[in-house]
Amino acid sequence: MRKLSFVIGATATGKTHFIEHHFSDENSVVLNIYDYQQKAYDEAGFKEAIPFSAQFRCLKKANEMHLHDIIEELEQGHNVVAEQTFFKAKRRIAYIDKIRKALDIEIEVYVMCPSDDRWAYNIKMRELSGSLKNYKEQTERDMEFPNPAEGFDKIYEVIDDEIFLRMDEPNLEITEKARRELAEEEERICKEDEIVNKRKELIESMKTRPFWHYCEVCGKKEFITVQDAFEAGWDYPPHMGHFGFLGPRTCGNCLLKDTLYWRVNTEKKVPIPVVVDGMLTTEEVLKEYAECGDMSITFLT
């Protein structure tokens, strides 16, 4: 019978080393989630720093690609070793439910639980910036140890060079909670997508319908289309900058250097936290964010 072996654990717990030494002689395809994460970041256009708001979506995409390839390799008759972090039961169950639906295979998991000395050594060898204390605290806080109720045939705990079979009593509450969380997460994602799509439709409609343009410098306002504003020299979204972000909002007669955007970024170097904390005048805030309809932005205080 084909076999899927998950090797999971925190950073620097020895997952890759374990795979190299325990699966090197087997006819297994190794699929490392790290490779899929890097691909997802690259496809999303994030070569270096990744905005926090985009990270979840990238990781979700990476998991989807990882799972797809696992199933594909298993369907082709290969055994698969999948390296993952898999702290949460819901992440594991999301995989297992789809795999069980598609295939009749054996699924096992190896949980890396190194001693402090081995973990500290791994961190030092990889020249990681985090400390053993930080990695341990995160793992103790976030890691949910796998349970047979999730759908595993065998669960192993790996402590340095020793492998122990650990089959706790099945706990159906774990799976019920995980599937409920997955359903809630999917609902939240759908709502977020709906908001994003409506926003895109609204911005697209602005190309053909007029809306109020406000100049933050002289106070001029005009009910015109995007193209009309562009031809009249306005610096205004969506041609110049983006709705919801700090940027110049000027008519064709006013200068960038007189805007709040200029003040924040150049002359007086007003830091963004100062802007958010409300240290600008009400007039300055209203000038910058007096935008059309539901596109208006309110500062957090």
C-alpha positions, -999 to 999 in steps of 0.1 A, spaced: 0 0 0 12 35 -8 23 55 22 23 92 30 47 102 58 44 137 73 75 150 91 64 180 112 78 204 138 90 238 145 120 256 129 153 239 134 139 208 150 157 186 124 129 178 99 151 178 68 180 159 85 155 133 97 141 128 62 175 125 46 186 98 71 154 78 73 139 80 38 170 82 16 169 45 6 131 43 -1 113 50 -33 98 82 -19 91 116 -33 100 143 -8 79 175 -10 90 203 13 64 230 21 92 256 22 97 253 -16 60 260 -21 59 289 2 88 306 -17 69 299 -50 38 315 -36 56 346 -24 73 349 -58 41 345 -77 25 372 -55 54 395 -63 71 395 -28 107 389 -34 119 402 0 96 416 27 61 402 28 33 424 42 15 407 71 -19 412 54 -6 391 24 12 364 43 -18 343 52 -30 342 16 4 332 4 7 304 30 -28 292 21 -18 291 -16 14 272 -7 -6 246 12 -30 242 -17 -1 236 -42 16 213 -17 -15 192 -12 -22 190 -49 13 176 -56 11 151 -27 -21 137 -41 -7 137 -77 24 118 -66 4 93 -46 -19 87 -76 11 79 -97 20 52 -73 48 69 -53 53 70 -16 55 106 -4 73 123 24 59 157 32 78 182 53 56 206 71 52 227 102 16 217 109 13 232 144 -25 232 142 -49 202 140 -71 221 115 -42 224 90 -35 187 92 -72 177 89 -76 200 59 -50 178 42 -61 145 55 -98 149 46 -90 156 10 -63 128 8 -87 103 23 -114 113 -1 -91 108 -31 -71 78 -21 -69 46 0 -34 49 16 -15 47 49 -9 80 66 17 84 93 33 114 110 66 120 127 67 148 152 101 163 158 107 169 195 144 174 200 162 178 233 172 214 242 208 206 235 200 192 200 177 221 192 202 247 204 229 230 183 206 231 152 198 268 157 235 276 160 245 256 129 218 273 108 229 307 122 193 316 130 185 349 148 159 334 171 168 319 205 160 284 217 138 300 244 117 319 217 113 288 195 103 267 225 78 292 238 61 295 204 59 257 200 45 252 235 20 279 229 9 269 194 16 233 188 -13 208 190 2 173 191 -14 150 165 -42 128 176 -54 95 159 -89 111 155 -74 134 128 -70 104 105 -35 92 111 -27 55 111 5 59 131 19 88 151 55 89 161 74 112 185 110 118 175 134 127 203 169 132 189 177 98 173 150 79 190 116 72 174 86 64 197 51 53 187 27 76 204 -10 68 198 -30 88 223 -67 81 229 -88 93 200 -103 127 208 -133 135 185 -135 170 200 -102 179 183 -117 171 149 -150 188 155 -132 219 167 -108 218 137 -135 214 111 -156 242 127 -126 265 126 -119 256 90 -156 264 81 -154 297 99 -121 305 82 -135 297 48 -165 319 54 -143 348 65 -121 344 34 -153 345 12 -165 377 28 -130 393 24 -130 383 -13 -165 397 -17 -153 431 -3 -122 431 -25 -142 423 -56 -168 450 -48 -140 475 -43 -124 465 -77 -158 469 -94 -163 503 -78 -129 515 -89 -134 501 -124 -168 520 -126 -150 552 -118 -135 551 -153 -168 559 -168 -189 576 -141 -181 609 -123 -174 612 -86 -164 641 -63 -127 651 -64 -115 672 -35 -83 692 -36 -67 691 -1 -47 723 -8 -71 749 -21 -104 731 -13 -116 730 -49 -141 702 -56 -153 688 -90 -177 661 -99 -158 645 -128 -146 612 -141 -111 597 -137 -102 606 -172 -115 642 -169 -94 646 -137 -63 632 -154 -66 655 -183 -72 685 -160 -39 677 -141 -54 663 -109 -32 641 -87 -58 617 -76 -65 579 -73 -67 557 -91 -43 573 -117 -21 587 -89 -19 567 -57 -45 544 -42 -77 549 -23 -72 541 14 -35 551 14 -19 584 23 -11 603 -9 -16 636 -27 -51 648 -35 -46 680 -56 -62 698 -85 -42 708 -115 -34 742 -100 -19 731 -67 15 717 -58 26 684 -43 48 702 -18 18 717 -1 1 684 7 0 663 38 18 635 19 47 658 13 48 668 49 48 632 61 75 620 37 99 650 32 99 684 47 89 679 84 92 641 83 60 635 103 61 598 112 31 577 104 24 568 141 21 606 147 -5 608 119 -24 578 133 -23 591 168 -42 622 158 -15 648 163 -25 665 130 -53 690 130 -88 680 121 -86 701 90 -55 683 78 -71 649 83 -103 659 66 -85 674 36 -66 642 31 -95 618 35 -125 637 21 -131 611 -6 -161 598 -24 -189 577 -8 -179 545 10 -142 550 -1 -137 574 28 -110 564 53 -111 571 90 -80 573 112 -76 549 141 -74 566 174 
